[in-house]
Amino acid sequence: MSTIPDNSTAKPATAARIYDYLLGGVHNFPADRDVAEKLIAGMPHARDVARANRAFLGRAVRYLASVGVDQYIDIGAGIPTQGNVHEILAEVRPQARVVYVDIDPLAVAESMDLLAGNDRATAVRGDLRDPGPILAHPELRHLLDLDQPVALLLVAVLHFVPDDAVAHNAVELLQRAAAPGSYLAASHGATERTPSEAEYSTIERAYDQRTMTGSAKPRSRAEFASFFDGWELVDPGIAWLSEWHPTSADPTDPTLSGGWAAVARKP
C-alpha cells in the first residue's frame, strides 16, 4: 500500500512513481500501479529492468565515490527511496553532497520529506530538456560548487527525451557546465533488446495515455555512445547494464537488463 494518500484516482501516472512501484516501493498512486501492471503485462521482465537500473546506479555511485567525487546531480531521480545515491554515499563517502532533480512536483515533495534533516542532500524540480534552470537553481548552487568536479547522473531518463536534437542539446549543456574531472554516468533503453511489436505497442500506449512523461524511445548502442563524445569512457565502456562492473547477483543473460550503461570522465 502506498504511503501517499490515495485521495484522488485522477492523479496522472509519472515515470518516477511507476519506477518506484516496479522496484517494490510504496510511494505511488493507483494510476502508477495501473500503468506499471500494463508494462509488466507487455514486458514481463519490466521489474528486472528496473532493478538492473537501480543496481547499475549503485555500482556507478560506488565507483565515483572511490575516485573521489564529492558532488552529484541526479536528474530524473524519481523518489530517493531505498538504495539511492545519498544512502550509498552515507556509507562510502559521507562528506559527499547530492541534488536530486525530477520533473514531477509530487516526487520532489516526497523527496524533500524523505531528506528532511539531511544537510548534504536536497531535491529540486527541473526538466532535463531545459537544463539551464536546473544548473542555476539556488538550492543547487547553495549545495554544490560547479567550479569543482561533479557527477552527472542520467540513469534511465534520456530515453524519455525522444527528440534526438533536444536530448543531445541537453546533455551538451550539462557537459559544458561541468568542470574538468567531472563524470557522466548514464543508462538507456536499448533497441537491441526490445519487446515484440505487439508488446511495444501496448507499452507505448500505456505511457502516452496515462503518464505525465510521455513515451520512451530506446536507442542503439551507437546512438547511446554518441552522448559521451569527447569524454573518456571508464572501462568497460558502453556495456549492458548488468555488465558494467558486474557482481555475482547480476543475470547471466545481460540482454535481459534491457539497456546500455556507461560512465565517462571529462578531460
Short mmCIF file of the C-alpha atoms (twelve columns), coordinates in Angstrom:
data_MODEL
# 
_entry.id   MODEL 
# 
loop_
_atom_site.group_PDB 
_atom_site.id 
_atom_site.type_symbol 
_atom_site.label_atom_id 
_atom_site.label_alt_id 
_atom_site.label_comp_id 
_atom_site.label_asym_id 
_atom_site.label_seq_id 
_atom_site.Cartn_x 
_atom_site.Cartn_y 
_atom_site.Cartn_z 
_atom_site.pdbx_PDB_model_num 
ATOM 1   C CA . MET A 1   0.000  0.000   0.000   1 
ATOM 2   C CA . SER A 2   1.222  3.470   -0.854  1 
ATOM 3   C CA . THR A 3   2.295  5.875   1.870   1 
ATOM 4   C CA . ILE A 4   0.977  8.633   -0.399  1 
ATOM 5   C CA . PRO A 5   -2.727 9.157   0.365   1 
ATOM 6   C CA . ASP A 6   -4.859 7.685   -2.412  1 
ATOM 7   C CA . ASN A 7   -7.241 10.622  -2.225  1 
ATOM 8   C CA . SER A 8   -7.530 11.079  -5.966  1 
ATOM 9   C CA . THR A 9   -7.767 8.453   -8.646  1 
ATOM 10  C CA . ALA A 10  -7.346 11.305  -11.142 1 
ATOM 11  C CA . LYS A 11  -3.664 11.779  -10.279 1 
ATOM 12  C CA . PRO A 12  -1.732 11.126  -13.500 1 
ATOM 13  C CA . ALA A 13  0.887  8.420   -13.503 1 
ATOM 14  C CA . THR A 14  4.521  9.503   -13.697 1 
ATOM 15  C CA . ALA A 15  7.718  7.685   -14.586 1 
ATOM 16  C CA . ALA A 16  9.099  8.387   -11.097 1 
ATOM 17  C CA . ARG A 17  6.274  6.645   -9.288  1 
ATOM 18  C CA . ILE A 18  5.937  3.844   -11.866 1 
ATOM 19  C CA . TYR A 19  9.635  3.145   -11.293 1 
ATOM 20  C CA . ASP A 20  9.087  3.187   -7.549  1 
ATOM 21  C CA . TYR A 21  6.337  0.581   -7.915  1 
ATOM 22  C CA . LEU A 22  8.484  -1.638  -10.155 1 
ATOM 23  C CA . LEU A 23  11.213 -1.513  -7.506  1 
ATOM 24  C CA . GLY A 24  8.747  -2.595  -4.832  1 
ATOM 25  C CA . GLY A 25  8.396  0.862   -3.304  1 
ATOM 26  C CA . VAL A 26  5.400  2.403   -1.578  1 
ATOM 27  C CA . HIS A 27  5.493  5.948   -2.986  1 
ATOM 28  C CA . ASN A 28  2.945  5.564   -5.789  1 
ATOM 29  C CA . PHE A 29  -0.693 6.191   -6.708  1 
ATOM 30  C CA . PRO A 30  -3.329 3.870   -8.240  1 
ATOM 31  C CA . ALA A 31  -2.647 5.309   -11.718 1 
ATOM 32  C CA . ASP A 32  1.049  4.482   -11.363 1 
ATOM 33  C CA . ARG A 33  0.311  0.921   -10.315 1 
ATOM 34  C CA . ASP A 34  -2.142 0.513   -13.193 1 
ATOM 35  C CA . VAL A 35  0.413  1.617   -15.793 1 
ATOM 36  C CA . ALA A 36  3.131  -0.476  -14.155 1 
ATOM 37  C CA . GLU A 37  0.963  -3.579  -14.335 1 
ATOM 38  C CA . LYS A 38  0.274  -2.868  -18.017 1 
ATOM 39  C CA . LEU A 39  4.024  -2.575  -18.562 1 
ATOM 40  C CA . ILE A 40  4.607  -5.884  -16.821 1 
ATOM 41  C CA . ALA A 41  1.898  -7.492  -18.958 1 
ATOM 42  C CA . GLY A 42  3.556  -6.186  -22.126 1 
ATOM 43  C CA . MET A 43  7.117  -6.791  -20.939 1 
ATOM 44  C CA . PRO A 44  7.233  -9.492  -18.220 1 
ATOM 45  C CA . HIS A 45  10.841 -8.638  -17.307 1 
ATOM 46  C CA . ALA A 46  9.985  -4.960  -16.581 1 
ATOM 47  C CA . ARG A 47  10.784 -5.416  -12.887 1 
ATOM 48  C CA . ASP A 48  14.139 -6.964  -13.790 1 
ATOM 49  C CA . VAL A 49  14.951 -3.959  -15.988 1 
ATOM 50  C CA . ALA A 50  14.076 -1.539  -13.165 1 
ATOM 51  C CA . ARG A 51  16.195 -3.500  -10.703 1 
ATOM 52  C CA . ALA A 52  19.095 -3.668  -13.173 1 
ATOM 53  C CA . ASN A 53  18.970 0.125   -13.488 1 
ATOM 54  C CA . ARG A 54  18.952 0.566   -9.725  1 
ATOM 55  C CA . ALA A 55  21.839 -1.889  -9.359  1 
ATOM 56  C CA . PHE A 56  23.857 -0.012  -12.011 1 
ATOM 57  C CA . LEU A 57  23.194 3.266   -10.198 1 
ATOM 58  C CA . GLY A 58  24.584 1.773   -7.015  1 
ATOM 59  C CA . ARG A 59  27.708 0.396   -8.681  1 
ATOM 60  C CA . ALA A 60  28.318 3.641   -10.570 1 
ATOM 61  C CA . VAL A 61  27.988 5.768   -7.430  1 
ATOM 62  C CA . ARG A 62  30.337 3.492   -5.509  1 
ATOM 63  C CA . TYR A 63  32.862 3.758   -8.348  1 
ATOM 64  C CA . LEU A 64  32.547 7.561   -8.467  1 
ATOM 65  C CA . ALA A 65  32.984 7.760   -4.711  1 
ATOM 66  C CA . SER A 66  36.096 5.586   -4.980  1 
ATOM 67  C CA . VAL A 67  37.717 8.078   -7.382  1 
ATOM 68  C CA . GLY A 68  36.961 10.997  -5.091  1 
ATOM 69  C CA . VAL A 69  33.791 12.594  -6.450  1 
ATOM 70  C CA . ASP A 70  32.033 14.638  -3.740  1 
ATOM 71  C CA . GLN A 71  29.236 16.299  -5.766  1 
ATOM 72  C CA . TYR A 72  26.313 14.598  -7.534  1 
ATOM 73  C CA . ILE A 73  23.421 15.844  -9.685  1 
ATOM 74  C CA . ASP A 74  20.878 13.069  -10.245 1 
ATOM 75  C CA . ILE A 75  18.453 14.176  -12.998 1 
ATOM 76  C CA . GLY A 76  15.286 12.161  -13.431 1 
ATOM 77  C CA . ALA A 77  15.903 10.829  -9.956  1 
ATOM 78  C CA . GLY A 78  12.328 9.937   -9.107  1 
ATOM 79  C CA . ILE A 79  11.864 9.377   -5.387  1 
ATOM 80  C CA . PRO A 80  15.093 8.670   -3.441  1 
ATOM 81  C CA . THR A 81  13.887 5.607   -1.579  1 
ATOM 82  C CA . GLN A 82  15.926 2.561   -0.544  1 
ATOM 83  C CA . GLY A 83  19.364 2.163   -2.093  1 
ATOM 84  C CA . ASN A 84  19.569 5.592   -3.648  1 
ATOM 85  C CA . VAL A 85  22.516 7.932   -4.084  1 
ATOM 86  C CA . HIS A 86  22.601 9.706   -0.720  1 
ATOM 87  C CA . GLU A 87  22.228 6.417   1.183   1 
ATOM 88  C CA . ILE A 88  25.130 4.827   -0.686  1 
ATOM 89  C CA . LEU A 89  27.313 7.884   -0.158  1 
ATOM 90  C CA . ALA A 90  26.500 7.960   3.549   1 
ATOM 91  C CA . GLU A 91  28.233 4.588   3.759   1 
ATOM 92  C CA . VAL A 92  31.235 5.140   1.489   1 
ATOM 93  C CA . ARG A 93  31.799 8.925   1.215   1 
ATOM 94  C CA . PRO A 94  29.743 10.721  3.876   1 
ATOM 95  C CA . GLN A 95  31.084 14.172  3.015   1 
ATOM 96  C CA . ALA A 96  29.572 13.988  -0.484  1 
ATOM 97  C CA . ARG A 97  26.581 16.138  -1.481  1 
ATOM 98  C CA . VAL A 98  23.630 15.264  -3.734  1 
ATOM 99  C CA . VAL A 99  20.997 17.247  -5.603  1 
ATOM 100 C CA . TYR A 100 18.078 15.174  -6.873  1 
ATOM 101 C CA . VAL A 101 16.134 16.595  -9.832  1 
ATOM 102 C CA . ASP A 102 12.779 15.461  -11.181 1 
ATOM 103 C CA . ILE A 103 10.043 16.897  -13.386 1 
ATOM 104 C CA . ASP A 104 7.269  15.584  -11.118 1 
ATOM 105 C CA . PRO A 105 6.437  18.071  -8.317  1 
ATOM 106 C CA . LEU A 106 4.961  15.311  -6.159  1 
ATOM 107 C CA . ALA A 107 8.168  13.287  -6.486  1 
ATOM 108 C CA . VAL A 108 10.140 16.360  -5.405  1 
ATOM 109 C CA . ALA A 109 7.806  16.946  -2.454  1 
ATOM 110 C CA . GLU A 110 8.116  13.310  -1.362  1 
ATOM 111 C CA . SER A 111 11.877 13.541  -1.756  1 
ATOM 112 C CA . MET A 112 12.046 16.611  0.470   1 
ATOM 113 C CA . ASP A 113 10.073 14.765  3.139   1 
ATOM 114 C CA . LEU A 114 12.459 11.815  2.954   1 
ATOM 115 C CA . LEU A 115 15.500 14.114  3.067   1 
ATOM 116 C CA . ALA A 116 14.295 16.268  5.962   1 
ATOM 117 C CA . GLY A 117 17.202 16.992  8.291   1 
ATOM 118 C CA . ASN A 118 19.832 15.927  5.745   1 
ATOM 119 C CA . ASP A 119 22.088 18.910  5.054   1 
ATOM 120 C CA . ARG A 120 24.022 17.082  2.320   1 
ATOM 121 C CA . ALA A 121 21.104 16.240  0.021   1 
ATOM 122 C CA . THR A 122 18.152 18.108  -1.444  1 
ATOM 123 C CA . ALA A 123 15.621 17.815  -4.260  1 
ATOM 124 C CA . VAL A 124 14.533 20.389  -6.830  1 
ATOM 125 C CA . ARG A 125 12.071 20.401  -9.684  1 
ATOM 126 C CA . GLY A 126 13.579 20.518  -13.145 1 
ATOM 127 C CA . ASP A 127 13.229 19.264  -16.707 1 
ATOM 128 C CA . LEU A 128 16.165 17.525  -18.381 1 
ATOM 129 C CA . ARG A 129 15.099 19.089  -21.687 1 
ATOM 130 C CA . ASP A 130 15.844 22.534  -20.200 1 
ATOM 131 C CA . PRO A 131 18.959 22.148  -18.028 1 
ATOM 132 C CA . GLY A 132 19.701 25.861  -17.662 1 
ATOM 133 C CA . PRO A 133 17.246 26.434  -14.782 1 
ATOM 134 C CA . ILE A 134 18.489 23.251  -13.103 1 
ATOM 135 C CA . LEU A 135 22.081 24.475  -13.097 1 
ATOM 136 C CA . ALA A 136 21.017 27.947  -11.938 1 
ATOM 137 C CA . HIS A 137 18.674 26.727  -9.207  1 
ATOM 138 C CA . PRO A 138 19.561 28.439  -5.906  1 
ATOM 139 C CA . GLU A 139 19.309 25.198  -3.913  1 
ATOM 140 C CA . LEU A 140 21.766 23.503  -6.255  1 
ATOM 141 C CA . ARG A 141 24.104 26.487  -6.154  1 
ATOM 142 C CA . HIS A 142 23.933 26.531  -2.370  1 
ATOM 143 C CA . LEU A 143 24.885 22.864  -2.039  1 
ATOM 144 C CA . LEU A 144 27.288 22.377  -4.960  1 
ATOM 145 C CA . ASP A 145 30.272 24.234  -6.413  1 
ATOM 146 C CA . LEU A 146 30.174 23.807  -10.183 1 
ATOM 147 C CA . ASP A 147 33.734 25.070  -10.459 1 
ATOM 148 C CA . GLN A 148 34.727 21.715  -8.948  1 
ATOM 149 C CA . PRO A 149 34.168 18.238  -10.472 1 
ATOM 150 C CA . VAL A 150 30.633 16.885  -10.308 1 
ATOM 151 C CA . ALA A 151 28.979 13.596  -11.241 1 
ATOM 152 C CA . LEU A 152 26.060 13.971  -13.649 1 
ATOM 153 C CA . LEU A 153 23.706 11.008  -13.213 1 
ATOM 154 C CA . LEU A 154 21.270 10.400  -16.099 1 
ATOM 155 C CA . VAL A 155 20.048 6.928   -15.198 1 
ATOM 156 C CA . ALA A 156 17.057 5.688   -17.209 1 
ATOM 157 C CA . VAL A 157 15.952 9.199   -18.159 1 
ATOM 158 C CA . LEU A 158 17.374 10.039  -21.605 1 
ATOM 159 C CA . HIS A 159 15.001 7.623   -23.339 1 
ATOM 160 C CA . PHE A 160 12.153 9.872   -22.121 1 
ATOM 161 C CA . VAL A 161 13.535 12.596  -24.420 1 
ATOM 162 C CA . PRO A 162 12.693 11.049  -27.809 1 
ATOM 163 C CA . ASP A 163 13.792 14.033  -29.913 1 
ATOM 164 C CA . ASP A 164 17.472 13.381  -30.630 1 
ATOM 165 C CA . ALA A 165 18.353 17.042  -31.084 1 
ATOM 166 C CA . VAL A 166 16.736 18.022  -27.773 1 
ATOM 167 C CA . ALA A 167 18.369 15.129  -25.926 1 
ATOM 168 C CA . HIS A 168 21.848 15.900  -27.287 1 
ATOM 169 C CA . ASN A 169 21.486 19.622  -26.655 1 
ATOM 170 C CA . ALA A 170 20.515 18.959  -23.028 1 
ATOM 171 C CA . VAL A 171 23.453 16.642  -22.419 1 
ATOM 172 C CA . GLU A 172 25.886 19.021  -24.125 1 
ATOM 173 C CA . LEU A 173 24.729 21.936  -21.957 1 
ATOM 174 C CA . LEU A 174 25.229 19.864  -18.810 1 
ATOM 175 C CA . GLN A 175 28.635 18.697  -20.022 1 
ATOM 176 C CA . ARG A 176 29.797 22.225  -20.817 1 
ATOM 177 C CA . ALA A 177 28.782 23.392  -17.343 1 
ATOM 178 C CA . ALA A 178 30.754 20.603  -15.663 1 
ATOM 179 C CA . ALA A 179 34.330 21.282  -14.570 1 
ATOM 180 C CA . PRO A 180 37.206 19.178  -15.922 1 
ATOM 181 C CA . GLY A 181 37.445 15.944  -13.967 1 
ATOM 182 C CA . SER A 182 33.650 15.631  -13.826 1 
ATOM 183 C CA . TYR A 183 31.865 12.390  -14.722 1 
ATOM 184 C CA . LEU A 184 28.737 11.438  -16.633 1 
ATOM 185 C CA . ALA A 185 27.004 8.185   -15.652 1 
ATOM 186 C CA . ALA A 186 24.021 7.175   -17.768 1 
ATOM 187 C CA . SER A 187 21.828 4.262   -18.756 1 
ATOM 188 C CA . HIS A 188 19.352 3.942   -21.599 1 
ATOM 189 C CA . GLY A 189 16.809 1.528   -23.053 1 
ATOM 190 C CA . ALA A 190 18.358 -0.464  -25.909 1 
ATOM 191 C CA . THR A 191 16.880 -1.056  -29.355 1 
ATOM 192 C CA . GLU A 192 18.905 -4.270  -29.450 1 
ATOM 193 C CA . ARG A 193 16.722 -5.776  -26.720 1 
ATOM 194 C CA . THR A 194 13.123 -4.649  -27.143 1 
ATOM 195 C CA . PRO A 195 9.725  -6.319  -26.790 1 
ATOM 196 C CA . SER A 196 7.846  -7.655  -29.775 1 
ATOM 197 C CA . GLU A 197 5.977  -5.137  -31.934 1 
ATOM 198 C CA . ALA A 198 2.656  -6.018  -30.266 1 
ATOM 199 C CA . GLU A 199 4.164  -5.782  -26.761 1 
ATOM 200 C CA . TYR A 200 5.872  -2.482  -27.517 1 
ATOM 201 C CA . SER A 201 2.610  -1.053  -28.840 1 
ATOM 202 C CA . THR A 202 0.927  -1.935  -25.538 1 
ATOM 203 C CA . ILE A 203 3.731  -0.323  -23.526 1 
ATOM 204 C CA . GLU A 204 3.774  2.813   -25.682 1 
ATOM 205 C CA . ARG A 205 0.014  3.271   -25.364 1 
ATOM 206 C CA . ALA A 206 0.226  2.910   -21.589 1 
ATOM 207 C CA . TYR A 207 2.844  5.664   -21.319 1 
ATOM 208 C CA . ASP A 208 1.286  8.000   -23.875 1 
ATOM 209 C CA . GLN A 209 -2.220 7.876   -22.455 1 
ATOM 210 C CA . ARG A 210 -1.615 7.691   -18.715 1 
ATOM 211 C CA . THR A 211 1.596  9.464   -17.781 1 
ATOM 212 C CA . MET A 212 2.964  12.983  -17.484 1 
ATOM 213 C CA . THR A 213 6.220  11.793  -19.003 1 
ATOM 214 C CA . GLY A 214 5.199  10.606  -22.452 1 
ATOM 215 C CA . SER A 215 6.538  7.653   -24.366 1 
ATOM 216 C CA . ALA A 216 10.056 6.275   -24.122 1 
ATOM 217 C CA . LYS A 217 12.364 5.870   -27.108 1 
ATOM 218 C CA . PRO A 218 15.043 3.183   -26.942 1 
ATOM 219 C CA . ARG A 219 18.311 3.903   -28.744 1 
ATOM 220 C CA . SER A 220 21.031 1.718   -30.222 1 
ATOM 221 C CA . ARG A 221 24.459 1.180   -28.699 1 
ATOM 222 C CA . ALA A 222 25.979 3.635   -31.188 1 
ATOM 223 C CA . GLU A 223 23.297 6.247   -30.521 1 
ATOM 224 C CA . PHE A 224 23.811 5.952   -26.778 1 
ATOM 225 C CA . ALA A 225 27.596 6.147   -27.180 1 
ATOM 226 C CA . SER A 226 27.253 9.478   -29.001 1 
ATOM 227 C CA . PHE A 227 26.170 11.159  -25.745 1 
ATOM 228 C CA . PHE A 228 29.704 10.609  -24.432 1 
ATOM 229 C CA . ASP A 229 31.590 12.141  -27.389 1 
ATOM 230 C CA . GLY A 230 34.694 13.978  -26.191 1 
ATOM 231 C CA . TRP A 231 34.681 12.296  -22.768 1 
ATOM 232 C CA . GLU A 232 36.894 9.410   -21.631 1 
ATOM 233 C CA . LEU A 233 34.889 6.212   -21.129 1 
ATOM 234 C CA . VAL A 234 35.637 4.276   -17.970 1 
ATOM 235 C CA . ASP A 235 36.324 0.566   -18.517 1 
ATOM 236 C CA . PRO A 236 34.399 -1.426  -19.825 1 
ATOM 237 C CA . GLY A 237 32.993 1.427   -21.929 1 
ATOM 238 C CA . ILE A 238 29.468 1.004   -23.302 1 
ATOM 239 C CA . ALA A 239 28.050 -2.169  -21.772 1 
ATOM 240 C CA . TRP A 240 24.785 -3.850  -20.948 1 
ATOM 241 C CA . LEU A 241 23.516 -2.628  -17.581 1 
ATOM 242 C CA . SER A 242 24.406 -5.836  -15.795 1 
ATOM 243 C CA . GLU A 243 27.871 -5.992  -17.433 1 
ATOM 244 C CA . TRP A 244 29.083 -2.625  -16.125 1 
ATOM 245 C CA . HIS A 245 31.266 -3.695  -13.165 1 
ATOM 246 C CA . PRO A 246 29.046 -6.766  -12.630 1 
ATOM 247 C CA . THR A 247 28.520 -8.707  -9.443  1 
ATOM 248 C CA . SER A 248 27.590 -12.318 -8.896  1 
ATOM 249 C CA . ALA A 249 23.968 -11.244 -8.375  1 
ATOM 250 C CA . ASP A 250 23.601 -9.951  -11.931 1 
ATOM 251 C CA . PRO A 251 21.731 -12.048 -14.535 1 
ATOM 252 C CA . THR A 252 23.683 -14.494 -16.664 1 
ATOM 253 C CA . ASP A 253 21.976 -13.136 -19.809 1 
ATOM 254 C CA . PRO A 254 22.962 -9.442  -19.792 1 
ATOM 255 C CA . THR A 255 20.484 -8.541  -22.540 1 
ATOM 256 C CA . LEU A 256 17.679 -9.180  -20.021 1 
ATOM 257 C CA . SER A 257 18.686 -5.918  -18.355 1 
ATOM 258 C CA . GLY A 258 17.232 -4.216  -21.423 1 
ATOM 259 C CA . GLY A 259 19.594 -1.272  -21.582 1 
ATOM 260 C CA . TRP A 260 23.028 0.218   -22.092 1 
ATOM 261 C CA . ALA A 261 25.161 1.807   -19.393 1 
ATOM 262 C CA . ALA A 262 28.383 3.782   -19.236 1 
ATOM 263 C CA . VAL A 263 30.438 6.145   -17.125 1 
ATOM 264 C CA . ALA A 264 32.819 8.693   -18.635 1 
ATOM 265 C CA . ARG A 265 35.186 11.406  -17.396 1 
ATOM 266 C CA . LYS A 266 35.584 14.934  -18.737 1 
ATOM 267 C CA . PRO A 267 39.251 15.505  -19.656 1 
# 
